[in-house]
Amino acid sequence: MTLKKSWFIALKESNEKETVWGECSIIEGLSPDYQDDVSYFSKIEHFCKQWQEDALNIESLKNYPSIQFGLEIALQGLKTQSSTHLFDSEFTHSSKGIPINGLVWMGEPDFMREQIREKLKSGYTCIKMKIGAIDWKTEQQLLSDIRKEYTSDEIEIRVDANGAFNFNQAKQVLHQLAELEIHSIEQPIAVNKLDEMAQLCATTPCPIALDEELIGKTTSEQKENLLRYIQPQYIILKPSLIGGFSGMEEWINMGQKHAIPWWATSALESNIGLNAIAQYTATFNNPLPQGLGTGSLYTTNIPSPLFIENGMLFYDKEQKMGTSIIK
């Protein structure tokens, strides 16, 4: 991927000076509410018109999670009259950072080793690697090499398979990951294989986190049934894919009911979406490292108050969101 699409919503109430912004961010092939640019933009216009006519019902947005998130960001900005400061916390007071994982991209082994060295040098104590896209034996050796240098007390390693393995492969891989003291694996098998995923979660020696499995579950009943049946060790929450702040909160509450911890991850939003996710996540005081380090991936992005230091995401309360770049 060399180009990332987002649509921006600007809202302004007639009696206020401030224009606030939201971001509708999609990943082609993954976002359930995106088919093509024309129909997607038309749907954004439809919901914005409803807002103008004071007829917007957030419930009607449940099948459009990325648009729901974009509107929720902007509506929260109207409440605070700021596109920068959306939620109040120690994070937005610039007195506390959010621990984040360092993302290591797939590639040749030497390229991946170099990324790992850079992340460790930058102060990360948790790294996340994609696996299953090239050769598992090569990836396994790379993980083994890391463990020879760093214990699990020194470096937490998470891996993300994006559904790359079949059921029998996954059973073997889970044992191999446990031997390497890997923190967790995201989505070891493809989505909608509920029986197989439930079996894996019930017997796995390495904790399993559900990610893509959560997409498209829009009702409380669907969410409850999924967690009760599969019983994963973790869930991973991406607001653009699961219905914004309200969708994220419902998953958190469902997870707590079943004693399932969570962490939040951005879905390659620009800094407008990333800023909103970080601020909302900070209100929960979740001690687990979050997946919120994607802002630095872009060569072109919107200036924001977010910055990374020693493996932590921080917020500079003196810095405003630079929305003038949006055209």
Backbone torsions as a table, in degrees:
resi	resn	phi	psi	omega
1	MET	NA	124.1	177.4
2	THR	-116.9	-9.8	-178.8
3	LEU	-136.7	136.7	-179.0
4	LYS	-124.3	126.7	-177.6
5	LYS	-91.9	136.9	170.3
6	SER	-145.0	150.8	172.3
7	TRP	-116.5	141.4	-177.3
8	PHE	-113.4	137.0	179.1
9	ILE	-106.5	128.9	175.5
10	ALA	-112.0	124.2	177.8
11	LEU	-120.8	144.1	176.2
12	LYS	-149.8	127.6	175.0
13	GLU	-83.7	145.4	-169.7
14	SER	-59.0	-29.4	-176.5
15	ASN	-96.1	8.4	-178.6
16	GLU	-117.0	150.0	178.3
17	LYS	-82.7	-30.6	-170.6
18	GLU	-79.8	128.9	167.8
19	THR	-94.0	130.2	-178.4
20	VAL	-113.4	157.6	-170.8
21	TRP	-124.5	145.9	170.6
22	GLY	-129.1	162.8	-178.8
23	GLU	-126.9	126.5	171.8
24	CYS	-102.2	104.1	-172.2
25	SER	-111.0	129.5	-177.9
26	ILE	-123.3	156.1	168.9
27	ILE	-121.1	114.3	-176.7
28	GLU	-59.3	132.7	-179.3
29	GLY	89.4	-10.6	-178.9
30	LEU	-122.5	-40.2	-179.5
31	SER	-68.6	121.8	-174.6
32	PRO	-71.8	-15.1	-176.7
33	ASP	-102.7	10.6	-178.4
34	TYR	-118.2	125.4	171.4
35	GLN	-115.3	-47.4	178.5
36	ASP	-155.3	166.1	-175.1
37	ASP	-61.6	-42.7	-173.5
38	VAL	-64.7	-50.8	-177.8
39	SER	-68.7	-32.8	179.9
40	TYR	-67.1	-47.1	179.5
41	PHE	-63.2	-37.5	178.2
42	SER	-61.4	-39.3	-180.0
43	LYS	-69.6	-37.9	175.7
44	ILE	-60.9	-46.2	178.6
45	GLU	-58.6	-40.8	-179.6
46	HIS	-59.2	-47.9	-177.8
47	PHE	-72.5	-33.4	176.3
48	CYS	-66.1	-37.7	177.1
49	LYS	-64.0	-40.0	176.6
50	GLN	-59.7	-40.9	178.3
51	TRP	-62.4	-44.5	179.8
52	GLN	-59.5	-33.9	-178.1
53	GLU	-91.5	8.6	-179.6
54	ASP	57.5	37.9	-177.2
55	ALA	-124.2	14.9	-177.3
56	LEU	-77.6	126.1	176.2
57	ASN	-114.6	111.9	-177.0
58	ILE	-56.5	-32.2	179.7
59	GLU	-59.4	-32.0	-178.4
60	SER	-71.7	-8.8	-178.2
61	LEU	-92.8	-0.1	-171.2
62	LYS	-59.6	-28.3	178.0
63	ASN	-89.6	6.5	-180.0
64	TYR	-130.5	67.1	-169.5
65	PRO	-60.9	-37.6	-178.3
66	SER	-72.1	-35.6	176.9
67	ILE	-70.8	-39.3	176.8
68	GLN	-58.4	-44.3	-179.5
69	PHE	-64.1	-42.9	179.6
70	GLY	-60.2	-43.1	179.0
71	LEU	-69.8	-38.4	179.0
72	GLU	-63.5	-38.7	176.8
73	ILE	-60.6	-49.2	-177.9
74	ALA	-64.9	-41.2	-180.0
75	LEU	-66.2	-35.2	175.3
76	GLN	-67.3	-35.7	175.7
77	GLY	-62.9	-35.3	176.3
78	LEU	-64.6	-36.9	179.1
79	LYS	-63.9	-41.2	-177.0
80	THR	-95.5	-5.3	-174.9
81	GLN	52.6	46.9	179.6
82	SER	-159.6	137.8	171.1
83	SER	-87.0	-7.5	-176.3
84	THR	-98.4	-57.3	-176.6
85	HIS	-97.6	105.9	-175.1
86	LEU	-105.2	-37.0	-177.4
87	PHE	-134.3	147.1	-176.7
88	ASP	-94.6	129.2	178.1
89	SER	-166.7	173.8	174.2
90	GLU	-60.5	-31.0	178.4
91	PHE	-61.9	-49.2	-178.1
92	THR	-78.7	-9.0	170.3
93	HIS	-87.5	2.6	-179.6
94	SER	63.5	25.0	-179.0
95	SER	-107.1	-3.8	-178.3
96	LYS	-153.3	138.6	177.2
97	GLY	-98.8	170.5	177.0
98	ILE	-109.6	122.3	176.1
99	PRO	-65.5	136.3	-179.4
100	ILE	-131.0	158.8	174.7
101	ASN	-89.9	150.5	175.0
102	GLY	-91.8	123.9	-174.8
103	LEU	-87.5	127.7	178.0
104	VAL	-108.3	118.9	-175.5
105	TRP	-82.8	151.5	178.9
106	MET	-66.1	151.3	177.7
107	GLY	167.8	-164.9	176.5
108	GLU	-62.8	149.8	-176.9
109	PRO	-52.5	-41.5	-178.9
110	ASP	-64.9	-38.1	178.2
111	PHE	-64.3	-41.4	-179.3
112	MET	-69.5	-39.4	177.7
113	ARG	-61.7	-39.7	179.7
114	GLU	-64.7	-41.2	177.1
115	GLN	-61.2	-43.6	-179.8
116	ILE	-61.0	-45.2	178.7
117	ARG	-59.7	-41.4	-179.8
118	GLU	-65.5	-40.7	179.3
119	LYS	-64.1	-42.9	-179.8
120	LEU	-66.6	-39.5	178.5
121	LYS	-64.2	-29.7	-178.7
122	SER	-83.2	0.6	173.9
123	GLY	98.7	6.0	178.1
124	TYR	-71.3	139.7	173.2
125	THR	-111.8	0.8	177.3
126	CYS	-137.8	125.8	176.6
127	ILE	-122.7	152.4	179.1
128	LYS	-124.0	127.2	-179.8
129	MET	-116.9	140.7	169.7
130	LYS	-81.3	136.9	176.6
131	ILE	-132.1	163.6	175.6
132	GLY	90.4	-6.6	-176.8
133	ALA	-90.3	-25.3	178.4
134	ILE	-112.7	-102.3	-178.2
135	ASP	-127.2	119.1	-174.4
136	TRP	-60.3	-37.7	-179.7
137	LYS	-61.2	-39.6	177.6
138	THR	-66.3	-43.7	179.5
139	GLU	-65.5	-39.4	178.2
140	GLN	-62.0	-41.5	178.6
141	GLN	-64.6	-39.4	178.5
142	LEU	-62.4	-44.8	177.5
143	LEU	-62.8	-39.8	178.5
144	SER	-63.3	-40.7	178.5
145	ASP	-62.0	-39.9	178.6
146	ILE	-63.4	-43.8	-178.1
147	ARG	-66.3	-27.1	177.0
148	LYS	-68.4	-28.7	-179.7
149	GLU	-91.9	-34.0	-173.0
150	TYR	-134.0	128.6	177.1
151	THR	-76.1	168.9	178.2
152	SER	-66.9	-21.0	175.2
153	ASP	-74.0	-25.9	-179.0
154	GLU	-89.7	-42.6	-177.9
155	ILE	-133.8	121.7	173.0
156	GLU	-87.1	129.6	-179.8
157	ILE	-116.2	124.9	171.8
158	ARG	-110.8	146.7	175.7
159	VAL	-126.4	152.8	-178.1
160	ASP	-129.5	115.8	-177.4
161	ALA	-92.9	-15.2	-178.4
162	ASN	49.8	38.6	176.7
163	GLY	72.3	25.7	-171.6
164	ALA	-74.8	-23.0	-172.7
165	PHE	-103.7	153.1	169.3
166	ASN	-84.9	176.7	-173.2
167	PHE	-58.9	-48.5	-177.5
168	ASN	-67.9	-40.2	175.2
169	GLN	-60.4	-44.9	-176.3
170	ALA	-60.2	-40.3	179.5
171	LYS	-58.6	-42.8	179.4
172	GLN	-69.3	-44.7	-178.8
173	VAL	-61.9	-39.8	-179.4
174	LEU	-59.8	-39.6	178.0
175	HIS	-69.0	-38.8	178.9
176	GLN	-66.9	-37.8	176.9
177	LEU	-66.2	-39.5	178.9
178	ALA	-62.3	-38.4	178.4
179	GLU	-62.0	-29.0	179.7
180	LEU	-92.7	7.0	179.1
181	GLU	54.7	47.6	176.2
182	ILE	-77.5	136.7	-176.5
183	HIS	-60.8	-47.7	-175.0
184	SER	-169.6	162.0	174.1
185	ILE	-125.5	131.8	176.6
186	GLU	-88.3	132.8	169.2
187	GLN	42.8	67.7	-178.4
188	PRO	-64.8	-31.5	177.6
189	ILE	-122.5	169.7	-176.7
190	ALA	-64.5	160.5	-178.6
191	VAL	-70.2	161.1	174.7
192	ASN	68.5	15.8	170.5
193	LYS	-103.4	67.0	-167.0
194	LEU	-63.9	-42.2	-179.6
195	ASP	-62.4	-45.3	-179.0
196	GLU	-66.2	-42.2	179.9
197	MET	-64.6	-39.7	178.1
198	ALA	-62.7	-41.1	177.7
199	GLN	-62.7	-44.3	179.6
200	LEU	-61.6	-46.6	-177.8
201	CYS	-64.8	-30.9	-178.0
202	ALA	-74.2	-24.5	-172.9
203	THR	-121.2	-3.5	-171.5
204	THR	-66.9	138.8	172.2
205	PRO	-86.7	-9.0	177.8
206	CYS	-121.3	124.7	-176.2
207	PRO	-54.9	142.0	-179.0
208	ILE	-111.3	135.8	177.4
209	ALA	-114.7	131.8	175.2
210	LEU	-87.3	136.0	-179.7
211	ASP	-128.5	-85.0	-180.0
212	GLU	-58.8	-24.8	-179.7
213	GLU	-59.3	-23.9	-177.6
214	LEU	-81.4	-19.2	-174.6
215	ILE	-67.4	135.0	177.6
216	GLY	88.8	-6.2	176.2
217	LYS	-88.7	101.3	-169.6
218	THR	-105.8	-19.0	-178.1
219	THR	-102.9	157.0	177.6
220	SER	-59.6	-38.2	-179.4
221	GLU	-63.8	-43.6	178.9
222	GLN	-62.0	-43.1	-179.2
223	LYS	-66.3	-44.8	178.9
224	GLU	-60.6	-46.8	-178.3
225	ASN	-63.1	-40.6	-178.9
226	LEU	-63.0	-50.2	-176.9
227	LEU	-69.0	-38.9	-179.6
228	ARG	-65.9	-37.1	-176.2
229	TYR	-79.1	-46.8	-175.7
230	ILE	-82.6	-36.3	-178.4
231	GLN	53.1	59.0	178.9
232	PRO	-70.3	163.2	177.8
233	GLN	-80.0	-27.2	178.0
234	TYR	-145.7	159.3	166.5
235	ILE	-126.2	148.2	-178.2
236	ILE	-117.3	128.4	-169.5
237	LEU	-112.2	120.0	177.3
238	LYS	-118.5	101.4	-172.5
239	PRO	-53.9	-35.7	-179.5
240	SER	-67.1	-18.6	-177.1
241	LEU	-107.5	-12.8	-175.7
242	ILE	-124.6	12.8	173.0
243	GLY	100.3	35.6	170.2
244	GLY	67.0	-154.9	-178.3
245	PHE	-61.3	-42.9	-176.3
246	SER	-68.4	-39.4	176.9
247	GLY	-65.7	-40.9	179.2
248	MET	-63.1	-44.5	-179.7
249	GLU	-62.2	-40.2	-179.1
250	GLU	-65.7	-41.3	177.0
251	TRP	-63.4	-40.3	178.7
252	ILE	-60.8	-46.3	179.8
253	ASN	-63.3	-40.9	177.5
254	MET	-64.4	-41.6	179.5
255	GLY	-62.8	-41.7	179.1
256	GLN	-62.4	-37.3	179.0
257	LYS	-60.2	-33.2	-178.4
258	HIS	-106.3	14.7	178.9
259	ALA	57.3	42.7	179.4
260	ILE	-111.5	112.9	178.4
261	PRO	-69.3	167.6	-176.6
262	TRP	-143.6	162.0	160.9
263	TRP	-143.8	159.1	-177.4
264	ALA	-98.9	149.8	178.5
265	THR	-139.7	139.2	173.8
266	SER	-75.6	156.8	177.2
267	ALA	-114.6	51.5	177.9
268	LEU	62.7	32.5	173.3
269	GLU	-67.4	161.6	168.8
270	SER	-71.1	-178.2	-179.3
271	ASN	-64.3	-21.0	176.8
272	ILE	-66.5	-49.8	177.6
273	GLY	-68.1	-40.9	-179.4
274	LEU	-62.8	-41.3	177.8
275	ASN	-60.1	-42.1	180.0
276	ALA	-66.4	-44.5	179.8
277	ILE	-62.5	-44.7	-178.2
278	ALA	-62.0	-45.3	-178.5
279	GLN	-65.4	-41.8	179.5
280	TYR	-66.7	-44.4	179.2
281	THR	-59.4	-38.9	-177.8
282	ALA	-62.0	-26.1	-178.3
283	THR	-69.1	-15.4	-178.6
284	PHE	-93.2	-10.5	-179.4
285	ASN	52.3	43.1	178.2
286	ASN	-75.9	121.2	-176.0
287	PRO	-76.6	-13.3	-177.9
288	LEU	-71.0	145.7	174.0
289	PRO	-59.8	135.0	-177.9
290	GLN	-100.8	159.9	179.1
291	GLY	-94.8	67.6	-171.2
292	LEU	-124.0	30.5	-178.1
293	GLY	-105.2	22.1	-172.3
294	THR	-83.9	-10.9	-176.5
295	GLY	-60.8	-29.5	-177.4
296	SER	-80.2	-2.8	-179.0
297	LEU	-72.4	-24.8	-170.2
298	TYR	-89.0	142.9	172.2
299	THR	-80.5	-26.8	175.5
300	THR	-126.0	122.8	178.8
301	ASN	-148.4	173.5	-178.4
302	ILE	-90.6	125.9	178.4
303	PRO	-54.8	135.6	-175.1
304	SER	-143.2	170.6	179.0
305	PRO	-81.1	2.0	-177.4
306	LEU	-86.1	140.6	172.1
307	PHE	-151.4	156.9	-177.3
308	ILE	-111.3	135.3	178.6
309	GLU	-148.4	125.9	178.5
310	ASN	51.6	45.8	176.7
311	GLY	71.5	17.6	179.7
312	MET	-126.5	144.9	173.7
313	LEU	-95.0	129.3	-179.1
314	PHE	-122.4	163.1	-179.1
315	TYR	-125.1	124.3	178.1
316	ASP	-93.9	105.3	-174.2
317	LYS	-67.6	-11.7	178.0
318	GLU	-88.2	-9.6	-175.9
319	GLN	-100.1	135.3	178.1
320	LYS	-100.9	158.6	175.4
321	MET	-70.4	128.0	-175.0
322	GLY	-88.6	69.5	-173.9
323	THR	-73.2	-3.8	-179.4
324	SER	-65.4	-16.8	179.6
325	ILE	-72.3	-20.5	-177.5
326	ILE	-76.2	129.6	-179.8
327	LYS	-116.7	NA	NA
